[in-house]
Amino acid sequence: MYANRERGASADEERKRRATARPATTSARPPAADADSVPAALLALQRTAGNAAVSRLVEDGRRGGASGATGREIVQRGAAPGEVVQRAQEEATGGHGGITDRAGGKIKEKPTNDVERGFYADMRAGKHPALDGVVPNSYTAEQVRTMDGEKGEGDDSTHIYIDNLTFGMKTPKVLDIKVGESTASKQELLTSMSKADAWKKKMKLKAADKVTGSADRGYRAVGGTGLKGSRRAIGRESEQIVQGFSPEPSVYDALVEKLTHVRAAAGDSGLAFIAASVLIAVDEQPATESPAAAAKLNLIDFAHTFGSGQLSEEQVKKYRTRFDEGMARLITDVKAAGAGKKQRRQTRSGPPPHGAAAVARLASTQAKQDKCES
């Protein structure tokens, strides 16, 4: 009898536990799970990225399990859904913190890694001529000290010094777009960190690429003037953000031309760009020019840039292709946004009352009538 009571009590407790563990209705939110458990972490990713992303990450984790990273570590370092995006206008270089003005705002000082510092040093040495005019001009710390008179400040071993894209603009509007379906290469990460850390970072960025739409779209917005919300939310709205960047169709025409030039220059450079960005700026109150004439664009963020001298030809080709495809999609979307604005503007103004031929005939008839009357 006591055994039956114990079994009954256990069954009741199990039913209560199950009822608590699942939502009472389809609209109820899943209960908070233990933050240190792998299922809890996977549930968090499932809500943001979907079942397919969870399956892929788990499978990747099984194949690379020797690194020691757990499912919890992958997800907790993944999408960062609550992270607030800094305004690109405040940076004007596409950097992500620690950036300061130099030379009266003409130059931005940015802390970065050896790869990006080496890239800009190579640019100054003329080693990547295809990228001239596409990449911001850069300077040595000594040159910057001479410009702004702050002797003793600046260090080429920790910082870069590059042109501020919005310098001279009265009311700049900026948009920072990261290009490529993938923002991390495990092989490239292995050149600067351990196997375990490289795998963890790859999984983190892979999740971010999925939930922001980069993996499918080939690019994502990461910051801009007036943009608010998490990186995930901004990334998912990238196409709408591009469409709303400017009310002027001519701005989009100018950007298509500049983006096409960047795409060609990147292709001619022979380099692979991972997590590089195009930084777009337009002056909404230009002094003498139209907004389209004042539009500017740079290719930036070279902390994960490499050529065949650093990694295999296969890796270089893979990421060059991904960057090129992302640029192609971005150009298509910018072109479509401009065409849409032209169409809406034409629709609002309405068609002319007569075609050109009809207007000419009407004018000729009127002239004949006037001649007869005279």
C-alpha positions in Angstrom: 0.0 0.0 0.0 2.8 2.4 1.0 4.6 1.5 -2.2 1.5 2.3 -4.3 1.2 5.7 -2.5 4.8 6.5 -3.2 4.4 5.6 -6.8 1.3 7.8 -7.0 3.0 10.7 -5.4 5.9 10.4 -7.7 3.6 10.4 -10.7 1.9 13.5 -9.4 5.2 15.2 -9.0 6.3 14.3 -12.5 3.0 15.7 -14.0 3.5 18.9 -12.1 7.1 19.2 -13.3 6.1 18.6 -16.9 3.3 21.2 -16.6 5.7 23.7 -15.3 8.4 23.0 -17.9 6.1 23.8 -20.9 4.0 26.8 -21.7 0.3 26.5 -20.8 -0.8 28.0 -24.2 0.8 28.4 -27.6 1.3 32.2 -26.9 3.0 31.7 -23.5 6.7 32.3 -23.2 9.0 29.4 -22.4 10.1 29.5 -18.7 13.6 30.7 -17.9 16.0 27.8 -17.9 19.2 27.3 -16.1 21.7 29.7 -17.7 24.5 27.2 -17.3 22.8 24.3 -19.0 23.4 23.4 -22.7 19.6 23.0 -23.4 19.0 26.5 -22.1 21.6 27.9 -24.4 20.3 26.0 -27.4 16.7 27.2 -26.5 18.0 30.8 -26.6 19.6 30.3 -30.0 16.5 28.5 -31.3 14.3 31.5 -30.5 16.6 33.9 -32.4 18.0 31.8 -35.3 15.6 28.9 -35.7 15.9 25.1 -35.6 18.1 25.0 -38.7 20.8 27.2 -37.2 20.8 25.1 -34.0 21.2 21.9 -36.0 24.1 23.2 -38.0 25.9 24.6 -34.9 25.4 21.3 -33.0 26.7 19.3 -36.0 29.7 21.6 -36.4 30.4 21.3 -32.7 30.4 17.5 -33.0 32.9 17.7 -35.8 35.1 20.1 -34.0 34.5 18.8 -30.5 38.2 18.4 -29.8 38.4 22.1 -29.2 36.6 21.7 -25.9 33.8 24.3 -26.4 30.3 23.4 -25.3 27.0 24.2 -26.8 26.4 26.7 -23.9 29.6 28.5 -24.8 28.7 28.7 -28.5 25.3 30.3 -27.9 26.2 32.6 -25.0 28.9 34.1 -27.2 26.6 34.1 -30.2 24.0 36.7 -31.2 24.4 39.2 -28.4 20.7 40.2 -28.8 20.8 42.9 -26.3 23.8 44.7 -27.5 23.2 48.3 -28.4 24.8 49.5 -31.7 27.0 52.6 -31.6 26.1 55.3 -34.0 28.5 55.1 -37.0 28.2 58.9 -37.2 30.2 59.2 -34.0 32.9 57.0 -35.4 33.0 57.9 -39.1 35.5 55.1 -39.7 33.5 52.0 -39.0 35.5 51.2 -35.9 33.9 49.8 -32.7 35.1 51.9 -29.8 38.3 53.7 -28.6 38.3 56.0 -31.6 39.4 59.6 -31.2 39.7 62.7 -33.4 43.1 64.0 -34.4 44.2 67.0 -36.5 41.1 68.9 -35.8 38.8 66.1 -36.8 40.4 65.4 -40.2 41.9 62.1 -38.9 40.5 59.3 -36.8 42.9 57.4 -34.4 41.8 53.8 -34.0 43.2 51.0 -31.9 43.5 47.8 -33.9 45.5 44.6 -34.5 48.7 43.8 -36.3 46.9 42.7 -39.5 45.2 46.0 -40.0 48.2 48.1 -39.1 50.3 46.0 -41.6 47.6 46.5 -44.3 47.7 50.3 -44.0 51.5 50.3 -43.9 51.5 48.3 -47.1 49.0 50.8 -48.7 51.4 53.6 -47.8 54.2 51.7 -49.4 52.2 51.3 -52.6 51.7 47.5 -52.4 48.0 47.4 -53.2 47.6 50.0 -56.0 44.2 48.6 -57.0 42.7 49.9 -53.7 43.9 53.5 -54.1 41.0 55.8 -53.7 38.9 53.1 -52.3 40.6 52.7 -48.9 41.0 55.8 -46.6 44.3 57.5 -46.7 46.4 56.6 -43.7 49.3 58.3 -41.8 52.0 57.5 -39.4 51.8 58.6 -35.8 54.7 61.0 -36.4 52.8 62.6 -39.3 49.8 63.1 -37.2 51.7 64.5 -34.3 53.1 67.1 -36.7 49.6 67.9 -38.0 48.0 68.5 -34.6 51.0 69.5 -32.6 50.4 67.0 -29.9 54.1 65.9 -29.5 54.6 62.5 -27.9 51.1 61.2 -28.6 50.4 58.3 -31.0 51.8 54.9 -31.4 52.1 53.0 -34.7 52.4 49.7 -32.9 48.9 49.9 -31.5 46.9 52.3 -33.6 46.1 53.4 -37.1 45.5 57.0 -38.3 43.1 57.3 -41.2 41.0 60.0 -42.9 37.6 60.9 -41.4 35.1 60.3 -44.2 32.7 62.9 -42.9 35.2 65.7 -42.4 33.9 69.0 -43.8 30.2 67.8 -43.9 27.7 70.0 -42.2 25.0 67.4 -41.5 26.6 64.0 -42.2 24.5 60.8 -42.4 26.5 57.6 -42.2 25.7 53.9 -42.9 28.2 51.1 -42.1 27.6 47.9 -44.0 29.6 44.7 -43.3 30.0 42.6 -46.5 30.1 38.9 -46.9 28.0 35.9 -45.9 30.5 34.9 -43.3 32.4 37.2 -41.0 34.9 34.6 -39.7 37.3 32.0 -41.1 38.6 29.4 -38.6 41.8 29.1 -40.6 42.4 32.8 -40.4 41.6 32.9 -36.7 44.1 30.1 -36.1 46.9 32.5 -37.2 46.4 34.6 -34.0 44.7 32.3 -31.4 44.5 28.8 -30.1 42.4 26.1 -31.8 39.8 26.2 -29.0 39.5 30.0 -29.1 39.3 30.0 -32.9 36.5 27.4 -32.9 34.5 29.4 -30.2 34.9 32.6 -32.1 33.9 31.0 -35.4 30.8 29.6 -33.8 29.9 32.9 -32.2 30.2 34.8 -35.5 28.5 32.1 -37.5 25.5 32.4 -35.2 25.6 36.2 -35.7 25.8 35.8 -39.4 22.7 33.6 -39.3 20.5 35.7 -37.1 21.3 39.0 -38.8 20.7 37.7 -42.3 24.3 38.0 -43.6 24.4 34.2 -44.3 21.5 34.5 -46.7 21.8 38.1 -47.9 25.6 38.5 -48.2 25.8 41.7 -46.2 24.3 43.4 -43.2 24.0 46.9 -41.7 25.9 47.2 -38.5 25.5 50.9 -37.6 24.4 54.2 -38.9 23.1 57.7 -38.1 19.9 57.4 -36.1 19.8 53.6 -36.0 18.8 52.1 -32.7 18.4 48.6 -31.3 20.4 45.4 -31.2 22.9 44.3 -33.9 20.6 41.5 -34.6 17.6 43.7 -35.1 19.5 46.2 -37.3 21.0 43.4 -39.3 17.7 41.8 -40.1 16.3 45.2 -41.3 19.3 45.8 -43.6 17.3 46.0 -46.9 14.8 48.5 -45.4 17.7 50.5 -43.9 19.3 50.8 -47.3 16.0 51.8 -48.8 15.6 54.6 -46.2 19.1 56.0 -46.3 18.3 58.9 -48.5 15.1 60.5 -50.1 17.1 61.4 -53.2 17.2 58.9 -56.1 20.4 60.6 -57.4 22.2 59.6 -54.2 21.5 55.9 -55.0 22.8 56.4 -58.5 26.0 57.8 -57.1 26.3 55.0 -54.6 25.8 52.3 -57.3 28.7 53.8 -59.2 31.0 54.0 -56.2 30.1 50.5 -55.0 30.7 49.1 -58.4 34.2 50.6 -58.3 34.9 49.1 -54.8 33.8 45.7 -56.1 36.1 45.9 -59.0 39.0 47.2 -57.0 38.6 44.5 -54.4 38.6 41.9 -57.2 41.8 43.3 -58.7 43.6 43.5 -55.3 44.1 39.7 -55.0 43.2 39.9 -51.3 40.4 38.2 -49.3 38.4 40.4 -47.0 36.6 39.0 -44.0 34.3 41.3 -42.0 35.3 44.3 -44.0 32.8 47.1 -44.4 31.7 49.8 -46.8 31.2 53.0 -45.0 28.8 55.4 -46.7 28.4 59.1 -45.9 26.2 61.8 -47.4 25.8 65.5 -46.4 22.2 66.2 -46.0 22.9 69.9 -46.0 25.7 70.4 -48.6 27.1 73.9 -48.9 27.1 74.2 -52.7 26.6 70.7 -54.1 23.7 68.3 -54.3 23.5 65.4 -51.8 24.5 63.0 -54.6 27.6 65.0 -55.4 28.6 65.0 -51.7 28.1 61.3 -51.3 31.3 59.5 -50.2 32.2 55.8 -49.7 35.2 53.9 -48.3 36.1 50.3 -47.9 37.2 49.8 -44.3 37.9 47.3 -41.5 40.9 45.2 -42.5 41.6 43.3 -39.3 41.0 40.0 -41.1 42.4 40.6 -44.5 44.8 38.1 -46.1 46.3 36.9 -49.4 47.9 33.7 -50.7 51.0 34.5 -48.6 49.1 34.0 -45.4 46.6 31.2 -46.2 46.0 28.6 -48.9 44.7 29.5 -52.4 41.5 27.7 -51.5 40.8 29.9 -48.5 41.6 33.0 -50.4 39.3 32.1 -53.3 36.5 31.1 -51.0 36.4 34.4 -49.1 37.1 36.5 -52.2 34.0 34.9 -53.7 31.9 35.5 -50.7 32.9 39.2 -50.5 32.2 39.6 -54.2 28.8 38.0 -54.0 27.9 40.2 -51.0 28.9 43.3 -53.0 26.9 42.2 -55.9 23.8 41.8 -53.8 24.4 45.1 -52.1 24.7 46.9 -55.5 21.5 45.2 -56.6 19.6 46.4 -53.5 20.9 49.9 -53.7 20.0 50.1 -57.4 16.5 48.8 -56.7 16.1 51.3 -53.9 17.0 54.2 -56.2 14.6 52.9 -58.9 11.8 52.6 -56.4 12.2 56.2 -55.3 12.2 57.4 -58.9 9.0 55.5 -59.6 7.3 56.8 -56.5 8.4 60.4 -57.3 7.0 60.1 -60.8 3.8 58.6 -59.5 3.3 61.5 -57.1 3.9 64.1 -59.7 1.6 62.4 -62.2 2.0 61.9 -66.0 2.1 64.9 -68.3 -1.4 65.8 -69.8 -0.2 64.9 -73.3 2.7 63.1 -74.9 5.5 65.0 -76.6 4.0 64.3 -80.0 0.6 65.5 -79.0 2.0 68.7 -77.4 3.9 69.4 -80.7 0.8 68.9 -82.8 -1.2 71.2 -80.5 1.4 73.9 -80.7 1.5 73.7 -84.5 -2.3 73.9 -84.8 -2.4 76.9 -82.4 0.3 78.6 -84.5 -1.7 78.1 -87.7 -4.8 79.5 -86.1 -2.9 82.6 -84.9 -1.6 83.2 -88.4 -5.1 83.0 -89.9 -6.5 85.4 -87.4 -3.8 87.9 -88.1 
